[in-house]
Amino acid sequence: MRMPSFSAACLALLVLTGCSGTAEVRPAARTEPVTPAMPLRFATFNTSLFDEEHGGLVARLDEGDQDARRIAATIQHQRPDVLLLNEFDYDPQGRAATLFQQRYLGVGQSGQQPITYPYRYFAEVNTGVPSGLDLDQDGRVGGEGRYHGNDAWGYGLHPGQYGMLVLSMHPIDADAVRSFRLLRWSTMPGAREPKFPDGRPFYPAGVWSQLRLSSKAHWDVPIDTPMGRIHFLVAHPTPPVFDGPERRNAARNHDEIRLWAEYVSPGDKPWLCDDAGTCGGLAADARFVIAGDYNADPADGGSLPGAIHQLLEHPRVLRYATPRSDGAPADAGVNPAANAVHKSSPAHDTASFGARNGNYRVDYVLPSVGLAVQSSGVFWPRPGETGVEWLDATDHRMVWVDLAAPE
């Protein structure tokens, strides 16, 4: 069996044995349903653990970072079995992930118990990676600061900014992970090619044909749980704003969400090819959990109409009561001018974007049909409750779902 290297660009499941990079030999994949002793908690959490400088997150975690302690306290309090962290800067050696796991999750924070995840997965993302193209059509290619970010495959000031990290209590089949980071947007049938109001394409044909769809990455991470194999489908689509009348970011956000809808839909999809060249979607009998910050509220904000409904109303996605909190409605009253015009229930919100924008539901954990939800929630405590002082670490809140095998 080929063992993944700790320094490989595509880092797979590792046991926390320091920085030696020793990888655990994986047992044969278990796919038969087994009733677990307790429900499995799947969660997503946009941690805002990013830095504007290359290597900046590693330096902060090494020195001691108060926001990272608050993020860790939240994770220790909620104790998910499988967790996606959005906006966790990627570095090829995994130094940031190791520091966070050992010095923050592995040490009790704010009276919480330490937590250890034996398995993890992360890999390259498109953010901050130079495209060599004039993607913002300002007449220049690349440059410093935002000029670099605007012409990267996904907006970022350096390669790996706003990356993703999957942590799991259960084995990850790293050899079976599928990444769609390199998939070209124009290959999607009926892609929403950005156009000006007069109908002119925003991108020249030579640019449009090369542009990648995923602003970070889309990963299918198979996890062998006590209930059998569950595909953890994770992503972080671009915000549908910071563009112009062509709405290029809104269009990309819509089609990044659509990628998972296509992936779990039946039918041949010769265009849907992963980074290893394997084409096609997920098997019809596979169970999955879609998770991440999708930057799309069902009723509010700048996403295109119906963007997130491509997943919420998909026939293979389980219908269940929307995760909620008591803290979000209380927080909505802090910025009444922004939140009063919102249509979505404030109890369902998962992120707080300040006095100007208000609160939105943008973070999702969506199980497939074939799984049963026992409970769910958004970790957003009310004033005076445990953890309220941790909320300032990020503008997002953890969303969690407890799953069991259906009876």
VEXVEXDREN-233632 format. One record per residue (C-alpha): residue in one letter; chain; x, y, z. Coordinates in Angstrom, 2 decimals, padded with zeros to 5 digits. Layout:
BEGIN
{pt "a"; "A"; {X; Y; Z}}
...
END
This chain:
BEGIN
{pt "m"; "A"; {000.00; 000.00; 000.00}}
{pt "r"; "A"; {001.37; 003.39; -000.98}}
{pt "m"; "A"; {001.63; 005.57; 002.10}}
{pt "p"; "A"; {000.91; 009.30; 001.66}}
{pt "s"; "A"; {003.79; 011.60; 002.47}}
{pt "f"; "A"; {003.34; 014.31; 005.08}}
{pt "s"; "A"; {004.89; 016.83; 002.71}}
{pt "a"; "A"; {002.84; 015.82; -000.34}}
{pt "a"; "A"; {000.69; 018.48; -001.93}}
{pt "c"; "A"; {-002.40; 016.34; -001.40}}
{pt "l"; "A"; {-002.18; 015.50; 002.29}}
{pt "a"; "A"; {-004.32; 012.66; 003.51}}
{pt "l"; "A"; {-005.30; 011.11; 006.81}}
{pt "l"; "A"; {-002.58; 011.39; 009.40}}
{pt "v"; "A"; {-002.23; 010.29; 012.99}}
{pt "l"; "A"; {-001.07; 013.08; 015.26}}
{pt "t"; "A"; {002.37; 011.78; 016.14}}
{pt "g"; "A"; {004.09; 015.12; 016.02}}
{pt "c"; "A"; {005.50; 016.35; 012.74}}
{pt "s"; "A"; {007.00; 013.03; 011.64}}
{pt "g"; "A"; {004.28; 012.56; 009.06}}
{pt "t"; "A"; {003.72; 008.91; 009.99}}
{pt "a"; "A"; {000.52; 007.79; 008.31}}
{pt "e"; "A"; {-001.70; 005.11; 009.77}}
{pt "v"; "A"; {-002.30; 001.97; 007.72}}
{pt "r"; "A"; {-005.97; 002.11; 006.84}}
{pt "p"; "A"; {-008.18; -000.92; 007.46}}
{pt "a"; "A"; {-010.30; -002.26; 004.64}}
{pt "a"; "A"; {-013.19; 000.10; 003.95}}
{pt "r"; "A"; {-016.32; -000.80; 005.86}}
{pt "t"; "A"; {-019.41; 000.01; 003.88}}
{pt "e"; "A"; {-022.08; -002.22; 005.41}}
{pt "p"; "A"; {-024.56; -000.39; 007.66}}
{pt "v"; "A"; {-023.88; -000.88; 011.36}}
{pt "t"; "A"; {-026.03; 000.68; 014.06}}
{pt "p"; "A"; {-023.72; 002.95; 016.09}}
{pt "a"; "A"; {-023.79; 003.19; 019.86}}
{pt "m"; "A"; {-024.65; 006.88; 019.54}}
{pt "p"; "A"; {-025.46; 009.31; 016.74}}
{pt "l"; "A"; {-022.69; 010.76; 014.63}}
{pt "r"; "A"; {-022.34; 014.52; 014.66}}
{pt "f"; "A"; {-021.40; 016.15; 011.34}}
{pt "a"; "A"; {-020.57; 019.85; 011.43}}
{pt "t"; "A"; {-019.29; 022.77; 009.39}}
{pt "f"; "A"; {-017.53; 025.80; 010.82}}
{pt "n"; "A"; {-016.07; 028.79; 008.99}}
{pt "t"; "A"; {-013.26; 029.61; 011.42}}
{pt "s"; "A"; {-011.80; 032.77; 009.84}}
{pt "l"; "A"; {-008.37; 031.31; 010.61}}
{pt "f"; "A"; {-006.66; 032.97; 007.66}}
{pt "d"; "A"; {-003.91; 035.52; 007.35}}
{pt "e"; "A"; {-003.03; 038.07; 004.70}}
{pt "e"; "A"; {000.61; 036.97; 004.71}}
{pt "h"; "A"; {001.96; 033.66; 003.41}}
{pt "g"; "A"; {002.81; 031.60; 006.49}}
{pt "g"; "A"; {001.02; 034.09; 008.70}}
{pt "l"; "A"; {-001.40; 031.59; 010.23}}
{pt "v"; "A"; {001.44; 029.24; 011.13}}
{pt "a"; "A"; {003.26; 032.09; 012.87}}
{pt "r"; "A"; {000.16; 033.13; 014.78}}
{pt "l"; "A"; {-000.63; 029.60; 015.93}}
{pt "d"; "A"; {002.98; 029.07; 016.96}}
{pt "e"; "A"; {003.03; 032.24; 019.04}}
{pt "g"; "A"; {-000.41; 031.70; 020.58}}
{pt "d"; "A"; {-003.62; 033.04; 019.05}}
{pt "q"; "A"; {-006.65; 034.03; 021.09}}
{pt "d"; "A"; {-009.11; 033.60; 018.24}}
{pt "a"; "A"; {-007.81; 030.08; 017.60}}
{pt "r"; "A"; {-008.37; 029.30; 021.29}}
{pt "r"; "A"; {-011.99; 030.45; 020.99}}
{pt "i"; "A"; {-012.50; 028.40; 017.84}}
{pt "a"; "A"; {-011.01; 025.38; 019.61}}
{pt "a"; "A"; {-013.25; 025.94; 022.64}}
{pt "t"; "A"; {-016.30; 025.89; 020.38}}
{pt "i"; "A"; {-015.19; 022.62; 018.78}}
{pt "q"; "A"; {-014.42; 021.08; 022.17}}
{pt "h"; "A"; {-017.83; 022.15; 023.46}}
{pt "q"; "A"; {-019.76; 020.79; 020.47}}
{pt "r"; "A"; {-017.49; 017.75; 019.85}}
{pt "p"; "A"; {-018.45; 016.83; 016.27}}
{pt "d"; "A"; {-017.35; 013.44; 014.95}}
{pt "v"; "A"; {-016.74; 014.79; 011.45}}
{pt "l"; "A"; {-015.96; 018.45; 010.92}}
{pt "l"; "A"; {-015.23; 020.77; 008.00}}
{pt "l"; "A"; {-013.28; 023.92; 008.75}}
{pt "n"; "A"; {-013.65; 026.62; 006.10}}
{pt "e"; "A"; {-011.20; 029.53; 005.91}}
{pt "f"; "A"; {-008.30; 027.61; 007.42}}
{pt "d"; "A"; {-005.15; 028.57; 005.49}}
{pt "y"; "A"; {-003.52; 025.71; 003.59}}
{pt "d"; "A"; {000.20; 025.01; 003.78}}
{pt "p"; "A"; {001.72; 021.96; 002.04}}
{pt "q"; "A"; {003.51; 020.67; 005.16}}
{pt "g"; "A"; {000.39; 020.81; 007.30}}
{pt "r"; "A"; {002.08; 022.91; 009.96}}
{pt "a"; "A"; {-001.00; 025.03; 010.67}}
{pt "a"; "A"; {-003.24; 021.97; 010.98}}
{pt "t"; "A"; {-000.80; 020.21; 013.30}}
{pt "l"; "A"; {-000.34; 023.27; 015.51}}
{pt "f"; "A"; {-004.08; 023.79; 015.76}}
{pt "q"; "A"; {-004.75; 020.16; 016.59}}
{pt "q"; "A"; {-001.97; 019.76; 019.13}}
{pt "r"; "A"; {-001.77; 023.12; 020.90}}
{pt "y"; "A"; {-005.39; 024.23; 020.67}}
{pt "l"; "A"; {-007.77; 021.27; 020.24}}
{pt "g"; "A"; {-005.43; 019.05; 022.23}}
{pt "v"; "A"; {-005.42; 021.45; 025.20}}
{pt "g"; "A"; {-008.57; 022.27; 027.14}}
{pt "q"; "A"; {-009.82; 025.77; 026.36}}
{pt "s"; "A"; {-012.06; 027.86; 028.62}}
{pt "g"; "A"; {-012.91; 024.89; 030.81}}
{pt "q"; "A"; {-013.66; 022.51; 027.92}}
{pt "q"; "A"; {-012.19; 019.04; 027.51}}
{pt "p"; "A"; {-009.45; 018.44; 024.89}}
{pt "i"; "A"; {-010.46; 016.66; 021.71}}
{pt "t"; "A"; {-008.34; 014.56; 019.34}}
{pt "y"; "A"; {-009.12; 013.80; 015.72}}
{pt "p"; "A"; {-007.05; 010.83; 014.48}}
{pt "y"; "A"; {-007.84; 011.51; 010.82}}
{pt "r"; "A"; {-007.65; 014.62; 008.71}}
{pt "y"; "A"; {-007.64; 015.66; 005.09}}
{pt "f"; "A"; {-006.55; 018.79; 003.30}}
{pt "a"; "A"; {-005.16; 019.63; -000.09}}
{pt "e"; "A"; {-004.47; 022.51; -002.44}}
{pt "v"; "A"; {-007.14; 025.11; -003.14}}
{pt "n"; "A"; {-007.49; 027.64; -005.94}}
{pt "t"; "A"; {-007.47; 030.74; -003.76}}
{pt "g"; "A"; {-004.42; 032.92; -004.30}}
{pt "v"; "A"; {-002.99; 030.70; -007.05}}
{pt "p"; "A"; {-001.99; 032.92; -010.03}}
{pt "s"; "A"; {-003.94; 032.19; -013.18}}
{pt "g"; "A"; {-001.70; 034.12; -015.55}}
{pt "l"; "A"; {-004.89; 035.65; -016.96}}
{pt "d"; "A"; {-006.67; 038.98; -016.63}}
{pt "l"; "A"; {-009.67; 037.60; -014.78}}
{pt "d"; "A"; {-011.04; 040.93; -013.57}}
{pt "q"; "A"; {-010.63; 042.50; -017.02}}
{pt "d"; "A"; {-008.80; 045.58; -015.70}}
{pt "g"; "A"; {-006.16; 045.44; -018.42}}
{pt "r"; "A"; {-003.38; 044.00; -016.25}}
{pt "v"; "A"; {-002.41; 040.53; -015.11}}
{pt "g"; "A"; {-001.64; 040.03; -011.45}}
{pt "g"; "A"; {000.27; 042.45; -009.28}}
{pt "e"; "A"; {000.31; 043.02; -005.54}}
{pt "g"; "A"; {-002.48; 042.81; -002.98}}
{pt "r"; "A"; {-005.98; 042.76; -004.39}}
{pt "y"; "A"; {-004.63; 042.92; -007.95}}
{pt "h"; "A"; {-003.01; 039.55; -007.31}}
{pt "g"; "A"; {-006.17; 038.24; -005.68}}
{pt "n"; "A"; {-008.49; 039.36; -008.45}}
{pt "d"; "A"; {-006.48; 037.48; -011.08}}
{pt "a"; "A"; {-005.96; 034.33; -009.02}}
{pt "w"; "A"; {-008.06; 031.24; -009.81}}
{pt "g"; "A"; {-009.93; 032.06; -006.61}}
{pt "y"; "A"; {-009.60; 035.34; -004.75}}
{pt "g"; "A"; {-006.76; 035.24; -002.26}}
{pt "l"; "A"; {-003.68; 037.27; -001.41}}
{pt "h"; "A"; {-001.44; 034.19; -001.38}}
{pt "p"; "A"; {-001.79; 030.54; -002.42}}
{pt "g"; "A"; {-003.80; 028.61; 000.16}}
{pt "q"; "A"; {-005.57; 031.53; 001.82}}
{pt "y"; "A"; {-009.12; 030.57; 002.88}}
{pt "g"; "A"; {-008.34; 026.85; 002.57}}
{pt "m"; "A"; {-010.28; 023.88; 003.95}}
{pt "l"; "A"; {-009.53; 021.23; 006.57}}
{pt "v"; "A"; {-011.53; 018.07; 007.31}}
{pt "l"; "A"; {-011.17; 016.46; 010.75}}
{pt "s"; "A"; {-012.66; 013.07; 011.56}}
{pt "m"; "A"; {-012.97; 010.56; 014.37}}
{pt "h"; "A"; {-013.39; 007.85; 011.74}}
{pt "p"; "A"; {-011.08; 006.64; 008.94}}
{pt "i"; "A"; {-010.83; 008.67; 005.77}}
{pt "d"; "A"; {-010.21; 006.72; 002.57}}
{pt "a"; "A"; {-007.66; 009.15; 001.18}}
{pt "d"; "A"; {-007.05; 007.12; -001.98}}
{pt "a"; "A"; {-010.73; 007.46; -002.88}}
{pt "v"; "A"; {-011.01; 011.23; -002.36}}
{pt "r"; "A"; {-012.17; 013.07; -005.48}}
{pt "s"; "A"; {-011.21; 016.71; -005.99}}
{pt "f"; "A"; {-012.77; 018.96; -008.63}}
{pt "r"; "A"; {-010.42; 021.91; -008.13}}
{pt "l"; "A"; {-009.31; 021.96; -011.76}}
{pt "l"; "A"; {-012.73; 021.55; -013.38}}
{pt "r"; "A"; {-013.27; 024.26; -015.99}}
{pt "w"; "A"; {-016.44; 026.28; -015.59}}
{pt "s"; "A"; {-017.19; 026.33; -019.31}}
{pt "t"; "A"; {-017.45; 022.52; -019.43}}
{pt "m"; "A"; {-020.64; 022.59; -017.30}}
{pt "p"; "A"; {-023.64; 022.29; -019.65}}
{pt "g"; "A"; {-025.67; 025.48; -019.47}}
{pt "a"; "A"; {-023.03; 027.25; -017.38}}
{pt "r"; "A"; {-024.02; 030.77; -016.31}}
{pt "e"; "A"; {-021.37; 032.57; -018.31}}
{pt "p"; "A"; {-021.12; 036.13; -016.91}}
{pt "k"; "A"; {-022.43; 038.75; -019.33}}
{pt "f"; "A"; {-022.98; 042.49; -019.31}}
{pt "p"; "A"; {-026.57; 043.74; -019.30}}
{pt "d"; "A"; {-026.35; 044.24; -023.07}}
{pt "g"; "A"; {-025.50; 040.57; -023.57}}
{pt "r"; "A"; {-021.76; 040.88; -024.21}}
{pt "p"; "A"; {-019.65; 038.19; -022.50}}
{pt "f"; "A"; {-017.57; 039.52; -019.63}}
{pt "y"; "A"; {-014.69; 037.12; -020.31}}
{pt "p"; "A"; {-012.95; 036.85; -023.69}}
{pt "a"; "A"; {-013.35; 033.37; -025.16}}
{pt "g"; "A"; {-009.74; 032.48; -024.42}}
{pt "v"; "A"; {-010.18; 033.33; -020.74}}
{pt "w"; "A"; {-013.63; 031.78; -020.33}}
{pt "s"; "A"; {-012.42; 028.46; -021.73}}
{pt "q"; "A"; {-009.72; 028.23; -019.05}}
{pt "l"; "A"; {-011.47; 029.61; -015.96}}
{pt "r"; "A"; {-011.85; 027.10; -013.14}}
{pt "l"; "A"; {-015.28; 026.74; -011.57}}
{pt "s"; "A"; {-014.28; 026.11; -007.96}}
{pt "s"; "A"; {-013.06; 029.22; -006.16}}
{pt "k"; "A"; {-011.43; 027.03; -003.47}}
{pt "a"; "A"; {-012.07; 023.33; -004.16}}
{pt "h"; "A"; {-014.84; 020.74; -004.18}}
{pt "w"; "A"; {-013.89; 017.52; -002.39}}
{pt "d"; "A"; {-015.69; 014.21; -002.05}}
{pt "v"; "A"; {-014.10; 012.79; 001.11}}
{pt "p"; "A"; {-015.24; 009.18; 001.83}}
{pt "i"; "A"; {-015.39; 008.45; 005.56}}
{pt "d"; "A"; {-015.90; 004.96; 006.97}}
{pt "t"; "A"; {-018.20; 005.43; 009.93}}
{pt "p"; "A"; {-019.99; 002.93; 012.19}}
{pt "m"; "A"; {-022.98; 003.44; 009.87}}
{pt "g"; "A"; {-020.92; 002.59; 006.81}}
{pt "r"; "A"; {-019.30; 004.79; 004.21}}
{pt "i"; "A"; {-020.53; 008.37; 004.04}}
{pt "h"; "A"; {-019.25; 010.78; 001.39}}
{pt "f"; "A"; {-018.46; 014.14; 002.94}}
{pt "l"; "A"; {-019.02; 016.63; 000.10}}
{pt "v"; "A"; {-017.34; 019.88; 001.08}}
{pt "a"; "A"; {-016.82; 023.23; -000.61}}
{pt "h"; "A"; {-016.79; 026.99; -000.04}}
{pt "p"; "A"; {-018.24; 028.85; -003.05}}
{pt "t"; "A"; {-017.25; 032.44; -003.69}}
{pt "p"; "A"; {-019.35; 035.25; -002.20}}
{pt "p"; "A"; {-021.92; 036.44; -004.77}}
{pt "v"; "A"; {-020.79; 040.06; -004.42}}
{pt "f"; "A"; {-017.66; 042.20; -005.06}}
{pt "d"; "A"; {-018.31; 042.24; -008.79}}
{pt "g"; "A"; {-020.13; 044.51; -011.26}}
{pt "p"; "A"; {-023.18; 044.56; -013.50}}
{pt "e"; "A"; {-022.04; 041.30; -015.10}}
{pt "r"; "A"; {-022.54; 039.56; -011.70}}
{pt "r"; "A"; {-019.61; 037.23; -012.35}}
{pt "n"; "A"; {-019.24; 036.25; -008.70}}
{pt "a"; "A"; {-022.96; 035.65; -008.29}}
{pt "a"; "A"; {-022.96; 033.46; -011.39}}
{pt "r"; "A"; {-019.94; 031.53; -010.14}}
{pt "n"; "A"; {-021.49; 031.06; -006.71}}
{pt "h"; "A"; {-024.62; 029.63; -008.35}}
{pt "d"; "A"; {-022.71; 027.16; -010.47}}
{pt "e"; "A"; {-020.35; 026.15; -007.66}}
{pt "i"; "A"; {-023.46; 025.15; -005.72}}
{pt "r"; "A"; {-024.84; 023.50; -008.83}}
{pt "l"; "A"; {-021.72; 021.30; -009.09}}
{pt "w"; "A"; {-022.82; 019.26; -006.07}}
{pt "a"; "A"; {-026.40; 019.14; -007.33}}
{pt "e"; "A"; {-025.09; 017.67; -010.58}}
{pt "y"; "A"; {-022.73; 015.33; -008.72}}
{pt "v"; "A"; {-025.53; 013.65; -006.77}}
{pt "s"; "A"; {-028.00; 013.58; -009.70}}
{pt "p"; "A"; {-028.45; 010.50; -011.90}}
{pt "g"; "A"; {-027.28; 010.22; -015.49}}
{pt "d"; "A"; {-024.05; 010.17; -017.43}}
{pt "k"; "A"; {-021.90; 013.24; -016.95}}
{pt "p"; "A"; {-018.83; 012.97; -019.18}}
{pt "w"; "A"; {-018.01; 016.63; -018.46}}
{pt "l"; "A"; {-017.87; 016.15; -014.68}}
{pt "c"; "A"; {-014.26; 015.02; -014.38}}
{pt "d"; "A"; {-012.18; 015.13; -011.23}}
{pt "d"; "A"; {-008.56; 016.20; -011.00}}
{pt "a"; "A"; {-007.38; 012.63; -011.61}}
{pt "g"; "A"; {-009.37; 012.41; -014.86}}
{pt "t"; "A"; {-012.21; 010.19; -013.60}}
{pt "c"; "A"; {-015.56; 011.39; -014.92}}
{pt "g"; "A"; {-019.10; 011.00; -013.61}}
{pt "g"; "A"; {-021.09; 011.65; -010.47}}
{pt "l"; "A"; {-021.75; 009.87; -007.20}}
{pt "a"; "A"; {-023.23; 006.38; -007.22}}
{pt "a"; "A"; {-027.00; 006.31; -006.84}}
{pt "d"; "A"; {-026.86; 004.20; -003.66}}
{pt "a"; "A"; {-024.12; 006.24; -001.95}}
{pt "r"; "A"; {-024.95; 008.16; 001.19}}
{pt "f"; "A"; {-023.50; 011.64; 001.65}}
{pt "v"; "A"; {-023.42; 014.81; 003.71}}
{pt "i"; "A"; {-022.99; 018.14; 001.92}}
{pt "a"; "A"; {-021.28; 020.70; 004.15}}
{pt "g"; "A"; {-019.71; 024.12; 004.00}}
{pt "d"; "A"; {-020.12; 027.86; 003.80}}
{pt "y"; "A"; {-022.07; 028.25; 000.56}}
{pt "n"; "A"; {-022.45; 032.05; 000.73}}
{pt "a"; "A"; {-026.13; 031.79; -000.23}}
{pt "d"; "A"; {-029.18; 032.53; 001.92}}
{pt "p"; "A"; {-032.48; 030.98; 000.80}}
{pt "a"; "A"; {-034.26; 034.35; 000.72}}
{pt "d"; "A"; {-031.84; 037.18; 001.45}}
{pt "g"; "A"; {-028.52; 038.54; 000.25}}
{pt "g"; "A"; {-026.85; 038.78; -003.12}}
{pt "s"; "A"; {-026.96; 035.20; -004.40}}
{pt "l"; "A"; {-028.92; 034.49; -007.56}}
{pt "p"; "A"; {-032.52; 033.36; -007.01}}
{pt "g"; "A"; {-032.71; 029.65; -006.31}}
{pt "a"; "A"; {-028.97; 029.18; -005.88}}
{pt "i"; "A"; {-029.02; 027.26; -002.60}}
{pt "h"; "A"; {-032.39; 025.67; -003.44}}
{pt "q"; "A"; {-030.48; 023.55; -005.95}}
{pt "l"; "A"; {-029.37; 021.59; -002.87}}
{pt "l"; "A"; {-032.15; 022.25; -000.36}}
{pt "e"; "A"; {-034.79; 020.93; -002.75}}
{pt "h"; "A"; {-032.75; 018.20; -004.41}}
{pt "p"; "A"; {-034.56; 014.84; -004.34}}
{pt "r"; "A"; {-031.52; 013.08; -002.86}}
{pt "v"; "A"; {-031.13; 015.60; -000.02}}
{pt "l"; "A"; {-033.00; 014.73; 003.16}}
{pt "r"; "A"; {-035.76; 017.10; 004.28}}
{pt "y"; "A"; {-035.41; 017.91; 007.95}}
{pt "a"; "A"; {-036.08; 020.79; 010.33}}
{pt "t"; "A"; {-033.72; 023.70; 009.64}}
{pt "p"; "A"; {-030.93; 023.98; 012.25}}
{pt "r"; "A"; {-031.60; 026.91; 014.55}}
{pt "s"; "A"; {-030.41; 028.75; 017.62}}
{pt "d"; "A"; {-031.84; 031.05; 020.26}}
{pt "g"; "A"; {-028.85; 033.35; 020.09}}
{pt "a"; "A"; {-029.29; 034.45; 016.49}}
{pt "p"; "A"; {-032.69; 036.16; 017.03}}
{pt "a"; "A"; {-031.24; 037.97; 020.04}}
{pt "d"; "A"; {-028.28; 039.10; 017.97}}
{pt "a"; "A"; {-030.53; 040.28; 015.13}}
{pt "g"; "A"; {-031.87; 042.93; 017.47}}
{pt "v"; "A"; {-028.40; 044.43; 017.78}}
{pt "n"; "A"; {-028.55; 045.57; 014.15}}
{pt "p"; "A"; {-032.29; 046.04; 013.61}}
{pt "a"; "A"; {-032.04; 048.24; 010.52}}
{pt "a"; "A"; {-030.20; 045.57; 008.52}}
{pt "n"; "A"; {-032.05; 042.54; 009.83}}
{pt "a"; "A"; {-035.59; 043.93; 009.79}}
{pt "v"; "A"; {-035.75; 043.73; 005.99}}
{pt "h"; "A"; {-034.63; 040.08; 005.87}}
{pt "k"; "A"; {-037.18; 037.45; 004.91}}
{pt "s"; "A"; {-035.48; 034.35; 006.37}}
{pt "s"; "A"; {-036.16; 033.39; 009.97}}
{pt "p"; "A"; {-033.48; 034.95; 012.18}}
{pt "a"; "A"; {-033.37; 031.72; 014.20}}
{pt "h"; "A"; {-031.89; 029.97; 011.15}}
{pt "d"; "A"; {-029.05; 032.44; 010.58}}
{pt "t"; "A"; {-025.49; 031.15; 010.73}}
{pt "a"; "A"; {-023.37; 034.27; 010.21}}
{pt "s"; "A"; {-023.27; 037.88; 011.40}}
{pt "f"; "A"; {-021.97; 040.39; 008.86}}
{pt "g"; "A"; {-022.30; 043.56; 010.89}}
{pt "a"; "A"; {-024.53; 046.60; 011.06}}
{pt "r"; "A"; {-024.56; 047.20; 007.31}}
{pt "n"; "A"; {-025.46; 043.70; 006.13}}
{pt "g"; "A"; {-027.00; 041.92; 009.09}}
{pt "n"; "A"; {-027.26; 038.16; 009.63}}
{pt "y"; "A"; {-027.70; 035.39; 007.07}}
{pt "r"; "A"; {-028.07; 031.64; 006.71}}
{pt "v"; "A"; {-025.07; 030.64; 004.60}}
{pt "d"; "A"; {-023.58; 027.57; 006.32}}
{pt "y"; "A"; {-025.14; 024.16; 005.69}}
{pt "v"; "A"; {-025.00; 020.51; 006.71}}
{pt "l"; "A"; {-027.26; 018.59; 004.32}}
{pt "p"; "A"; {-027.52; 014.80; 004.77}}
{pt "s"; "A"; {-028.72; 012.52; 002.02}}
{pt "v"; "A"; {-031.83; 010.45; 001.92}}
{pt "g"; "A"; {-030.95; 007.18; 003.66}}
{pt "l"; "A"; {-029.76; 008.90; 006.82}}
{pt "a"; "A"; {-031.86; 009.97; 009.80}}
{pt "v"; "A"; {-031.50; 013.25; 011.69}}
{pt "q"; "A"; {-031.87; 012.95; 015.45}}
{pt "s"; "A"; {-031.14; 016.58; 016.26}}
{pt "s"; "A"; {-029.45; 019.64; 014.81}}
{pt "g"; "A"; {-028.55; 023.19; 015.66}}
{pt "v"; "A"; {-026.47; 026.30; 015.20}}
{pt "f"; "A"; {-024.00; 027.08; 017.97}}
{pt "w"; "A"; {-025.05; 030.65; 018.72}}
{pt "p"; "A"; {-025.49; 031.07; 022.49}}
{pt "r"; "A"; {-027.55; 033.89; 023.96}}
{pt "p"; "A"; {-025.96; 036.52; 026.22}}
{pt "g"; "A"; {-025.02; 034.90; 029.49}}
{pt "e"; "A"; {-024.82; 031.37; 028.08}}
{pt "t"; "A"; {-021.69; 029.24; 027.79}}
{pt "g"; "A"; {-019.58; 030.21; 024.80}}
{pt "v"; "A"; {-021.00; 033.63; 024.02}}
{pt "e"; "A"; {-017.52; 035.08; 024.57}}
{pt "w"; "A"; {-016.13; 032.77; 021.86}}
{pt "l"; "A"; {-018.29; 034.21; 019.09}}
{pt "d"; "A"; {-016.02; 037.13; 018.30}}
{pt "a"; "A"; {-013.40; 034.78; 016.84}}
{pt "t"; "A"; {-015.29; 034.52; 013.54}}
{pt "d"; "A"; {-018.33; 035.98; 011.81}}
{pt "h"; "A"; {-019.76; 032.48; 011.29}}
{pt "r"; "A"; {-021.29; 029.94; 013.65}}
{pt "m"; "A"; {-020.89; 026.17; 013.74}}
{pt "v"; "A"; {-023.79; 024.23; 012.22}}
{pt "w"; "A"; {-024.18; 020.62; 013.37}}
{pt "v"; "A"; {-026.43; 017.65; 012.66}}
{pt "d"; "A"; {-026.64; 014.40; 014.62}}
{pt "l"; "A"; {-027.18; 011.46; 012.26}}
{pt "a"; "A"; {-028.26; 007.89; 012.82}}
{pt "a"; "A"; {-029.13; 004.97; 010.59}}
{pt "p"; "A"; {-032.83; 005.08; 009.67}}
{pt "e"; "A"; {-035.02; 002.58; 011.49}}
END
